[in-house]
């Protein structure tokens, strides 16, 4: 199989054949199949096979998509950047400090990063399968204001391809109006890699959604949620939420830290209630 694949790849290197979409797609599929076969020979795929398989899969999917404008590509790149930055933060296990531990085991950690500021990390287990949680957070994201009191509204402004959306979110005022109404314009990117789902985002600018009267335009990101089936219990999902927000305006850091960590704990509670219904 490998010699045939090599010939197919060599064929598409000629300029007059490179523009033949069908042949390119056939090459991408052949590469992916061959890499999968090689991976099965050993106990675990090597790093380069894993990386190349992801790229070949991405190539195959992009051949199916319509061309994007320069502006759309910039939003796609922002979403990918948010995803990569978020994962790098989560992969570094050092220096996380405990902020809150709830009675049910929900935990909020935090750390300070030189180029980002203080970030918060929620770790919870939800008694629902991954697809159910993913559907609520991605497919039904515009309904979040119906079940999360900390969110007034989420609206999708534009969809770009399969994985990227531009959203406008209005946060509800905190009790006592300690933190007044904030809103965000964000680019969001959702990816599924095997049994892991990553939902990442960061603030962006969008001409059709300027700053709104009565709201302070805050900034978020990089931020992400990682969903994975609980080992040994596929009916449960481990959810990790990295939160990074600049609320703008003049607010004491002690209030900001309390509000953001409590926001994460509240989110887990309300998400469970929503899924239970």
N, C-alpha and C positions, 0 to 999 in steps of 0.2 A: 504493500500500500504506500509506503514512504517514497519509493522511487517515482511512482505515478504522481504522487502529490508534488514532488519536486519538479517534475516536468510541467505540471499544471501551473505552478508558481512561476516557472521560467517563461512559460508562454505569455502570461499577462505582463511580463516585464517589457515586452516589445510594445513600442508606442502605438502601433496601429491596432493592437489587441486590447490595450489598457482601457479603452473606452467602451468595451463590450460588457455591459452590466451583467448579463447572464454568466459570462465566463468569470468575472470577478466574484460574483456570488458563489459560483461553483467552487472556486478556489478557497474562499473563506470557509465554506461548509466542510470541504475536504480537510483543511488544516485543523479545524475544530475537532472533527471526528478522529483524526490521526493522533492528536494530542491526548484525547480522552483514552484512546487505546493504549498509548504509551504509559499514561498515568496508572492504568489498572495493572500493569506488570509489576509495579513496586508497591511496598506498603503504603507509601504516601507520595503525592506528586512533589517534584522538586520545585523550588521557587520560580525558576524560569518557565517551567511548563505552566504553572498556575498563572503567571503574569501574561504569557503569550496567549493562553486560552481565553483570558478575559478580553484581551485586545482583539482576538479573532472574532469572538462573540460580538463585541461592540461593532467591528467592521461589518459583520453580516447584518446586524440590525440596522445600521445606518444606510446600507444600500437600499433598504426598503423605504426610508423616509424621504420626504420631499426636501429640496434644498432650503436652507434657512437663510434669512437676511442677515446682514452684518449685525444689526441690533439684536436679533434673536440669538445669534451665536454668542454675543457678549453676555447675554443673560444665562445661557447654558454654561458658559465658562465660569460665571460667578457662582452658579449652583455647584459645579464640580469643585471649585475652590473652597466653598463652604464645607462641602463633604470631606475633602481631604484634610483641611485644617482641623475640623472637629475630631476626626478619627485620630489624628496625631496627638491631640490633647488627651483623649480618652486612653490611648495606648500607654501614655506615661503615667505609671502608677505611683510615682513619688510625690510626697508633699501634700497629699489630700488630707484635709482636716474635717472632722465630723461637725456638722452644724446642727442637725436634728435627727433623732431616731424615734420613730413612732412606735406605739405599742404593738402594731401588727408587723413590725420589721422593716417598714419603709424607712429609707435612710437618705439624707441629704448631706453631701460632702462639698467642700469648696477648696479652691486654691487660687493664688494670685499669679498671673502670668505677666511678664514684663511688657509684652506688646498687645495684650488684650485687656488686662485688668482682672478683676475677680470673676471667676466662673463658678457655677454651681452644678452639681451632678446628683441627680436623683436615681436611686436604685430600688426597683420594686418588682414584685412578681404579681401578675394578674391572672386570675383563674378563668382565662379564656384562651382558645387557640390563637396562634399568631395571625391567621388570615382574618379572624374576626376583629382583632385589635387594629390590624393594618387597614381594614376596610373603614373602620370608624375614623381613624386619624387621617387617612388620605382620601378615600373615595367620598367620605361624608364630612370633609373638613369645614364646609360652609355651615354645617349644623352645630358646630362647637358652641356657639353662643346660646344654644337651646339648653345645654346641660352643664356648662362651666360658667359659674357666676363671675369669674374673673375676666371673662371675655364677653364683650358686648356684641361684636360682629366679626365674622371672617368672610371676606368676599374675594372670589377669584377674578382678577382683572384680565388675565390672558393666560392661555395654555400654549406651551411651546413644545411640540413633539410629545413623546410619551411620558417623559420624566420631569419636566420643568413647568412650573407655574409662577405667575406673579400675583401676589395677594395683597389685600389691604385689610389690616386688622385693627379693630378698636378695642382697647382694654377698658374694662369697667373701672370706675373710681373706687378706691379702697374705702373701707368704713371710716367715717369721720372726715373723708376727703383728704386724708393725710398725703396721699399721692393722687393728684388730679388726673383727669382724663388724658391718656396717651394714645397715639396711634402709630402704626408701623406700615411701611411698604417693603415687602420682602420678596426675594426670589427663593423658591423652594425646589429642591431636587430630591426625588425618591428613587432608590435603587434596591433591587433584590439580588442577592448573591447566594444562591443555594438556599439554606434555611435561615439566612440573616437578612433583615430589611433595615435600611438606613434612610431616615428622612432628615435632610439637612437644609439649612437656610441661612440667609444673612440679609441685612438691609440693602436696598437698592434705590435708585431713582427711577421714576416712571412719570413721563410728561403729563399723562392724562389724570394723574392723582397728585396734585400739589398739596401743600400743607392745608389742613382743614381748620376752619374757625372753631374755637372752643377746645381744640386738642393740641397738645405739644407733640411734635413729631420726634419720637424716640428712635433709637437704633438698636438692632440686635445682631448677634452673630460674631463669630461663627457659632451656630447652634445646631444640635441634631438630636434625634431619637433613634436608638438602636433597639430593634426587636429580635429576640431569639427564642426558640422553643426551650423550655426548661429541660435540662438533661434528664432523661428518664420519665418525663411527664409531658408529652406533646400537647396535652389539653391545657397547659399553662404556658404563659409567655413572660420572659424576663425583659423588662423595659428599663433602658438607661436613657436618661434625658440630660444632655449637656445644655445649660442655659447661660447665655452671655448677653447682658442687656445694659445699655446706657440710657437711663430714663430721662436724661437732660434736665434742665432746670436746676434750682438749688435745693438739694436734699441732703441731710446728714447721712453719712455712710452707714451708721448703725440702723437707721430706718430702712435704707435700701436693702441691706443684708437681711433684715427681718422679713421685709415684704417679699423678696424674691424666694427665699427658702420656704416661707409659708405658702407661696403661690405653687411651688412644686408639690408640697404635701397635699394641698387642696386638690390639685389636678388629679393626683392618683386616686383620691377618694371619689371625686365626681366621675372619673372615667369608669371606675368599678360599678358605680351606681348606674351609669348609662348602659354599660354592657350587660348588667344583670337584667335590665328590662328587655 
